[in-house]
């Protein structure tokens, strides 16, 4: 880790671990309002850190500018504070590892790409949209990652590569190691992924946007994140990120994954299930304690949906109680919240 950090920028990044034994983070994308699923994940990530006396980081994942909405990052922070969730480092409070917006950290990602390129772990991918769609029609691999890329551009001859380079700007893919990857999830227990899990993945798009997997790993290394609690939908990202940690010579954090919230029809909670944003419930008069207690109950942390502040839940934190399966909301799911006494 030290060797890599010095290459990124000598004198710019601290290399000693923070005095906090645990450093966790919540990293929303400002593409929409804070919805109930993200709020539940933020609550569980916060409880994991605070129960251990650790430091909480808020990082804004705004690399894909067309998807991000002006002012949304501030709105997300406002809703988190309304819920009673705070942080020690972030875009509005600063910290030792600022900036805390990914759009301002591009030099870090380019330095990591240069190391991976030098070590022979990247290759250009010239696949067209039609080719990728054809791959997507094949049997899928990891659920969160879609179809497994078949590695066709990895096998190009130098002549074929030169011909394609003259006709198309490539993306860059990371070559996954050909071995299984295992880790112990802090909430769900032992996990095993087959060799090449998910296939080789894009770390830089043809339009220049850095891939999610690389940016997250580079940020977590520099910010010295020791513990990551996130939604179950990102479980399949873990083998890819573990491979990147190894390639960059850094120890990985401990990972834990919490349940997804699904609508009554079994699909991921979204606008078609009504307004599922925290701000909507707030505007309808729902107290933050009522929402926090309800989220703690939904995710398995509590036996009943009684009101509670995040601080009051700290002594109750127990990752073994967290639900390992998706939570399906029933019709009129918001009746309990809106039926305020």
N, C-alpha and C positions, 0 to 999 in steps of 0.2 A: 504493500500500500504506500509506504513512504517513498519508494523509488518512483512509483507512478505519479504521485502528487508533485514531486519535484519537477518532473517533466512537464506537467501541466502549467506550472508557473511558480518559479522559485521565489520564496518570500511572500507569496500572496495567500497561501492556504496553510492553515494550521495542520500539524501532523500528529499532535498529541490528542488523545481522547479527552472529551469534555469531562469535567469533574462529576457530572451526572452519570450514574451507573447505567441508566437506560435513556436512550434518545429515540423518541418515536415521532411520527409525522402524519399529517393528513394533507392530501395533495389534490384538491378539486380542480376540475377544468371549468373555466368561466364561460361555458357555452349555454348555460341555463341556470335557473334558480336552484337553490339547495332543496332537493326533494327528500322525501321520507327515507328512501333507501340510503342516500348519502349521509343523512343526518344520523341514522342508526350506526353506520360505519364510523362516522366521526366520534360519536359518543363512546363506542367500544374502544377505539384507538386511544381516545383521551383517558378513559378509565384504566387501560392497561399501563399507560405511562404514569399517571398520577398515583395509582395504587403502589407504585414502586418508587415514588419520589423522584421521578425522572423529568427530563426536559421535553417539552412538546414543541414541534416545529409545524408551521403552516407554510406550505409551498404552493404556488399557483402554477398549474401546468397549462401554459398558454402558447405552446409552440405552433399549433395549427390556427393561425390568426383568423382565417375566414370563419371558423367555427365559434370563435370567442366573441362575446358581446360586450360593448363598452359599458363600463360601470358595474358589470356583473360580479367581478371579483370583490369589490367593496360590498355589494349586496350580500354575497355569501358570508363575508366576514361579519357583517351586521347581524345576520340570522344566527350565526354560530354563537356570538356573544349573547344574543337574546336567550338562547338555550342554556347559557351558563358555561359554555366551553371557551377556554382561554388558551393562549399559547405564549411561549417564552421567546420564540424567534419567528419572524415572518415579515412580509412586505411592509406592514404598517408599524412594526416595532423594531425592525432591524435585527442585528445579531452578528456573530462572528463570521458567518458564512454567507452573508448577503452578496449578490442579490438573491431574493427568494422568488423571483419570477423566471420561469424557464426561458422566456423570450430574451432575457438579458444575460443568458449564460451560454451563448452559442460558442464562444471560444473554448470553453471546457469540453464541449461535445466534439469539436473539431480536433482537439488534442487527443482525445480518446480514440477517435477514428484513425488518426495518424499512427497511433501505437498498434491498433488492431491490423491496419494495413501493412505496417512494417513487419508484423509477425505472421503475415500470410493468412489471416483469418477472415478476410473480406474478399468478395469478388463482385464484379459488376453484373447486374441483371438487366437484360434488354427485353424481357418479356413484354409483349403488348397487352393491352386490356383484354383483347380477345383470348390470348393465350392463358392469361390468368383466370379468366372466366371458365375456360375449358378445364383447367386444373380444379377449379372450385366445384365442377360438376362431378368430380371423382369422389369416392368415399372420403368422408372427413376424418381428420385426426383429432387433435384436442379441441374441445367444444368452444373455448373462448377464442381460439386462434384460427378457426375455419379450416379449410383444406390444407393438407400438408404439401408444401412446395416440393416438387419432384426433383429439384436440383439440376434442371436442364442447362441453365447457364453456367453452372459450376463445371460442367463437362465440356464446354466449348473449347475447340482448338484455338491456338493463337490467331490463325487465319480467320476463323469464324468470328472471333471476338473483334478483330480489327474491322471486319466488314460491317458488323452490327454497330460498332462504335461510330462509324462514319454516317450512319443513318438515324441513330437514336441516342439521346442522353440516357445513360443507365441509372438505375437505383443501385444502392450498395447493400449486399446481403452478408450476414454473419454466418459462417459455416459451423453448424452445430457439431459437437463431437459425437462420434459413433459409439456411444456407450450409454447405459442407463444412468439416470440421475435420481437420487433418493434424498429425502429430507423429512424431518419430523415437524409437522404443522403444530403450532402452539395451541390450537383449538381442536383440530380434527385428527391429530395423531400422525403416524407414519404414512408417507406418500412415496410412490414409486412411478417413475416415468420411463418409458422404453427409450432405447437408443434413438437419437435424432428427434426427440419429442417435438412435434409441431413443425418440423422441417426447418431449413435455413430461413431466416427472417430478415426483413428490411431494417437497416439501421439508419439509412438516409434515402429519402425518396428522390425520384428524378427531378422533382421541382425544388430540391434543396432542403426540404423540411426534415429535421432529425426525427428518427423513429422513437416511439414511446419507450421501448425497452431500453435502449441505450441511454436516453436522457434520464430516466428514472434511476438507473444504476449509477451513472456518473454523479448525479446529485446526492444520492444516498451515501456514496463513498465520501464525497467531499464534506457533507454535512454530518458525517460520523453517526449515521442512523444505525442503531443497534437492534431495533425491533419494529417490524412492519405489521400492522393489523389492517386488513382491507377486506373487500367483499369477495365472496366465493367465486364470482365471475373472473377474478384475476388469478385463481389458483393455477390455471394452465400457463400463465406467464412465468411462473416460478422457475421451471427448468431452464428456460431461456435466460432469465436473469442470473441464475446461479452460474450458467456457462460464461456469461459476461464478467461476473465477479472474478471467476478463475482466470479468464483471459487477461483481465486488467490487474491481476496480482493483488486483489483485495479480499479480506474476509467478508462473507455475506452476513446480513442481519438475520435475526430469527424471524421467521414468517408465521403468521396466523391469519386465518380467513374466517369471516363471519357470514351469516346467512344472507341470501338475497330476499328482497320483499317482492312478491308476485301479486298481481291483481286476481280478482275472482275467477278469471278465465284461464289462469295458470301462466300467463305471459308476464314478462318483467313489468313492474309498475311503471306506468307512463301516463301521459295526458289523457289517453282514451279511457282511463279509469277515473276521470275527474281531475280536479286540480290537486295534485299530490305534493305541492310545494309547502315548505315551512311557512313562507310568508302568507300564503292563503289562509292557513289555519290560524296564524297570528291575527290576521285582519278580521277573522270571524270570531275572535274573542277567546280562543283557546289559550290557556295559561301555559307558560313554558314548562312548569313543573308537571303539568298534566301530560304534555307531549313526551317529556323525558321519561316519566314513569311508564307510559304506554310503550315506548320504544324498548325500554329495558325488559318489559314483559314479553313483547313480541320476539325478541332475540333470545329469550330463555334465561336471562339473568335473574329475573324475578318471577314469583309464582302468581302475582296478581298485578293489574295495571294501576296501582295506586300512585298518586303524585309524588314526585321526588326531584330534588336538584341533582345535577351531576356530582357535586361534592358529597351529598349524602349517600350516593351509591358507591363511593370509593371503598368503604369497608366490605361491601358485598361483592366486589369483583372476584370472579372465579371463572377462568376461561373454560373449565371443564363443563360449565353449565350452558355455554353458548350453543345454540342449535347448529347441528351439522348439515341440516337440509334447508332448502328454501322454505320461507314462510308465506303461505297463501292467505291473503286477506279475504274476508267474506264480503258479500254484498252489504252495502251500507256500513262499510268498515269504519267510517268516521263518526258513526252515531255516538260511540262512547266519548269521543273527544269533544263533540259539539254539544252533548247533553250535559252542559256544565251546571253545577248546582248554584 
